[in-house]
Amino acid sequence: MLRIFIIDTVKRESSEDKPKAKLMAIPTCYIAIRNILVDSSHTGTRNLFNAEDFSIHLVGIAVNTKNGLNKISLGEVGLSTGQKSLYVKNFHLEPLFNRYDYTRKFGYQTDRMDIKVPSLHVERFNFRELILAGKINAGLMEIDSLLLDDYRDKRILPRPGFRPPMPQDAIRSLKDYLKIDTVKLTNGKATYSEQIGAEPGTLFFSRMSATMTGVTNDSLLLNAGYVSELRGTAYLMGTLKLDATLRFKFGDPGNAFTFSAMIGEFDLCEINPMLSKLLPAEVKSGQINKLIIPQVYANDNAAQGKLLFYYKNLSISMIDKKNNTWGKIKKGVINFVANDLVVNNDNPTRSGKMHTGTVYFTRDKSKGIFNFLWKSTLSGLKSTMGFISKAQKELIKQEKRGAK
């Protein structure tokens, strides 16, 4: 068993405050060194540690996070300086409390994430730069069979003043140099649950695959306007195919990026397990033929663009849990307004008119990028069906004036 002492070296007010040492135990550790070169003329510029290969394999690593809410375990970690490779098996970020207690232990609204990665492999890893200069420089990172379970309890108040960073902010704020040419995800699954009532609403994406190129905070590349691209495919609720592309300018101070997407055929009733738990509404009928988002331009403040939403037989029902007479009257009026006065049941309409959706959404900076992407897309979907905000109306007017 390998035991490692981690010394707390934080500056202290008095000499009586001695540094604290934490013990980290690794049950199994293998170290192998192959073909050591002992030669006074050898400067060590080609082989690290003057050896053809330096290999380490660690088994059974586990440590709790600083806040005491999660445990991180690594089934096996291995590296080879000769092959310039690194691998991790059975990574697990495990919450130590159930859904109800987790957020209450934290004190504010937060994401409770259970993450499993059976296999992670890195190729063309420059160990010399890591050891001598603290730089992370690799060619390819492959993540296989990621399993993510994300739960948010919205019955708890959000943390005051908290602003989750955009991806660009997170990359630029890294203290150490980072450059990974390509990151690939295969066969992933992500489940998101959100709770505001007695039961959570849940959506999941399966058969997730994605490729991201140019993950870096290299200042020269960022200052030159380097663009990083993420392309991915996933299946919403296991059946709806979603293809999406995001392009980030990590060096842009305004966090500029674009996104485009395409969705195939889908029965909208499939989203009721999520919708009915979060809103007093459910889809009675509706078939998506396709959804096309050509390109939406976004930054730290807002998103703007167009989308084409092809659907038919859309009908929405409002749910009123009160069974009294006034509740029934109110429900009937709302249903009439939603389906007959505002909502376009078909797009294109039976007369052949196509309603183009206008995407415009001002970012809620207390929420992350996934909320930003979803709410921006939702603004375009709502405008297609007839729900148009004042800002969207103004944009449409400007476009008409510019077309004349």
Residue pairs with C-beta under 8 A, 6 or more apart in sequence:
1 25
1 26
1 27
1 28
1 29
2 25
2 26
2 28
2 29
2 58
3 23
3 24
3 25
3 26
4 23
4 24
4 25
4 26
5 21
5 22
5 23
5 24
6 21
6 22
6 24
7 19
7 20
7 21
8 19
8 20
8 21
8 22
9 19
10 19
12 19
24 61
24 63
26 58
26 59
26 60
26 61
27 59
27 60
28 57
28 58
28 59
28 60
29 56
29 57
29 58
29 59
30 55
30 56
30 57
30 58
31 54
31 55
31 56
31 57
32 53
32 54
32 55
33 49
33 51
33 53
33 54
33 55
34 51
34 52
34 53
34 54
34 55
34 82
35 51
35 52
35 53
36 49
36 50
36 51
36 52
37 47
37 50
37 51
37 52
38 50
42 50
44 50
47 81
47 82
48 54
48 81
48 127
48 128
48 131
49 81
51 81
51 82
52 82
53 80
53 81
53 82
53 83
54 80
54 81
54 82
55 78
55 79
55 80
55 81
55 82
56 77
56 78
56 79
57 76
57 77
57 78
58 74
58 76
58 77
58 78
59 75
59 76
59 77
60 75
61 73
61 74
61 77
62 71
62 72
62 73
62 74
63 71
63 72
63 73
64 70
64 71
64 72
64 96
65 71
65 72
67 106
68 96
68 105
69 95
69 96
69 97
69 102
69 105
69 106
70 93
70 94
70 95
70 96
71 92
71 93
71 94
71 96
72 91
72 92
72 93
72 94
73 90
73 91
73 92
73 94
74 88
74 89
74 90
74 91
74 92
75 89
75 90
75 91
75 92
76 87
76 88
76 89
76 90
77 86
77 87
77 88
77 89
78 86
78 87
79 85
79 86
79 87
79 125
79 127
80 86
81 127
84 123
84 124
84 125
84 126
84 127
85 121
85 122
85 123
85 125
86 121
86 122
86 125
87 119
87 120
87 121
87 122
88 117
88 119
88 120
88 121
89 118
89 119
89 120
90 116
90 117
90 118
91 115
91 116
91 117
91 120
92 115
92 116
92 117
93 113
93 114
93 115
93 116
94 114
95 102
95 112
95 113
95 114
97 105
99 112
99 151
99 153
99 195
99 200
100 153
102 110
102 112
102 153
103 109
103 110
103 112
103 153
103 156
104 156
107 159
108 156
108 157
108 158
108 159
108 160
108 162
109 152
109 153
109 154
109 156
109 157
109 158
109 159
110 152
110 159
111 150
111 151
111 152
112 150
112 151
112 152
112 153
113 148
113 149
113 150
113 151
114 148
114 149
115 146
115 147
115 148
115 149
116 146
116 147
116 148
117 143
117 144
117 145
117 146
117 147
118 144
118 145
119 142
119 143
119 144
119 145
120 141
120 142
120 143
120 144
121 141
121 142
121 144
122 138
122 140
122 141
122 142
123 138
123 139
123 140
123 142
124 138
124 139
124 140
124 181
125 137
125 138
125 139
126 135
126 137
126 138
129 135
129 136
129 137
129 177
130 136
130 137
133 177
134 176
134 177
135 176
135 177
135 178
135 179
136 176
136 177
136 178
136 179
136 180
137 177
137 179
137 180
138 179
138 180
138 181
139 180
139 181
139 182
140 180
140 181
140 182
140 183
140 184
141 180
141 182
141 183
141 184
142 184
142 186
143 183
143 184
143 185
143 186
143 188
144 186
144 187
145 186
145 187
145 188
146 185
146 187
146 188
146 189
146 190
146 208
147 188
147 189
148 188
148 189
148 190
148 191
149 191
149 193
150 190
150 191
150 192
150 193
151 192
151 193
151 194
151 195
151 200
152 192
152 193
152 194
152 195
153 195
154 194
154 195
154 196
155 195
155 196
158 366
162 366
163 365
163 366
164 366
164 367
164 368
165 173
166 255
166 300
166 369
167 248
167 250
167 257
167 369
168 248
168 249
168 250
168 251
168 252
168 255
168 257
169 255
171 178
171 215
171 216
171 217
171 250
172 217
172 222
172 250
172 251
174 217
177 217
177 218
178 215
178 216
178 217
178 218
179 215
179 216
179 217
179 218
180 215
180 216
181 213
181 214
182 211
182 212
182 213
183 211
183 212
183 213
183 215
184 209
184 210
184 211
184 212
185 208
185 209
185 210
185 211
185 232
186 209
187 207
187 208
187 209
188 205
188 207
188 208
188 209
188 210
188 234
189 204
189 205
189 206
189 207
189 208
190 204
190 205
190 208
190 234
191 202
191 203
191 204
191 205
192 202
192 203
192 204
193 200
193 201
193 202
194 200
194 201
194 274
194 277
194 278
195 201
195 277
196 277
196 278
197 277
199 277
200 277
201 273
201 274
201 275
201 276
201 277
201 278
202 273
202 274
202 277
203 236
203 237
203 271
203 273
203 274
204 236
204 237
204 238
205 234
205 235
205 236
205 242
206 234
206 235
206 238
207 233
207 234
207 235
207 238
208 232
208 233
208 234
208 235
209 232
209 233
209 234
210 230
210 231
210 232
210 233
211 230
211 231
211 232
212 228
212 229
212 230
212 231
213 228
213 229
214 221
214 226
214 227
214 228
214 229
215 228
216 222
216 226
216 228
216 250
217 250
218 226
221 251
222 250
222 251
223 251
224 251
225 249
225 251
226 249
226 250
226 251
227 247
227 248
227 249
228 247
228 248
228 249
228 250
229 245
229 246
229 247
229 248
230 244
230 245
230 246
230 247
230 248
231 243
231 244
231 245
232 243
232 244
232 245
233 241
233 242
233 243
233 244
234 241
234 242
235 241
235 242
236 242
236 263
236 266
236 270
237 270
237 271
239 266
239 267
239 270
240 263
240 264
240 265
240 266
240 270
240 288
241 263
241 264
242 261
242 262
242 263
243 261
243 262
243 263
244 259
244 260
244 261
244 262
245 259
245 260
245 261
246 257
246 258
246 259
247 257
247 258
247 259
248 257
249 256
249 257
252 299
254 299
254 300
254 301
255 299
255 300
256 297
256 298
256 299
257 298
257 299
258 295
258 296
258 297
258 298
259 293
259 295
259 296
259 298
259 373
260 293
260 294
260 295
260 296
261 291
261 292
261 293
261 377
262 290
262 291
262 292
262 293
263 288
263 290
263 291
264 288
264 290
265 287
265 288
265 289
265 290
266 287
266 288
267 286
267 287
267 288
268 283
268 285
268 286
268 287
268 288
268 311
268 314
269 283
269 284
269 285
269 286
271 283
272 282
272 283
275 281
275 282
275 283
276 282
276 319
280 318
280 319
280 320
280 321
281 316
281 317
281 318
281 319
282 316
282 317
282 319
283 314
283 315
283 316
283 317
284 315
284 316
284 317
285 313
285 314
285 315
286 311
286 312
286 313
286 314
286 315
287 311
287 312
287 313
288 309
288 310
288 311
289 310
289 311
289 312
290 308
290 310
291 307
291 308
291 309
291 310
291 381
292 307
292 308
293 305
293 306
293 307
293 359
293 377
293 380
294 305
294 306
294 307
294 308
295 305
296 303
296 304
296 305
296 306
296 307
296 359
296 376
296 377
297 303
297 304
297 305
298 304
298 363
298 372
298 376
300 363
300 365
301 362
301 363
302 360
302 361
302 362
302 363
303 359
303 360
303 361
303 363
303 372
303 376
304 359
304 360
304 395
305 359
305 376
305 380
306 356
306 357
306 358
306 359
306 380
307 356
307 357
307 359
307 377
307 380
307 381
307 384
308 354
308 356
308 357
309 347
309 355
309 357
309 380
309 381
309 384
309 385
310 347
310 348
311 346
311 347
312 345
312 346
312 347
313 345
313 346
314 343
314 344
314 345
314 346
314 385
315 339
315 345
316 335
316 338
316 339
316 343
317 335
318 331
318 334
318 335
318 338
319 331
320 327
320 328
320 330
320 331
339 345
342 385
342 386
342 387
343 385
343 386
344 355
344 384
344 385
344 386
347 354
347 355
347 384
347 385
348 354
348 355
349 355
355 384
355 385
355 386
356 384
357 380
357 381
357 383
357 384
358 379
358 380
358 383
358 388
358 392
358 395
358 396
359 376
359 377
359 379
359 380
359 383
360 376
360 379
360 389
360 391
360 392
360 395
361 372
361 375
361 376
361 378
361 379
362 391
363 372
364 371
364 372
364 375
379 389
379 392
382 388
383 389
383 392
388 396
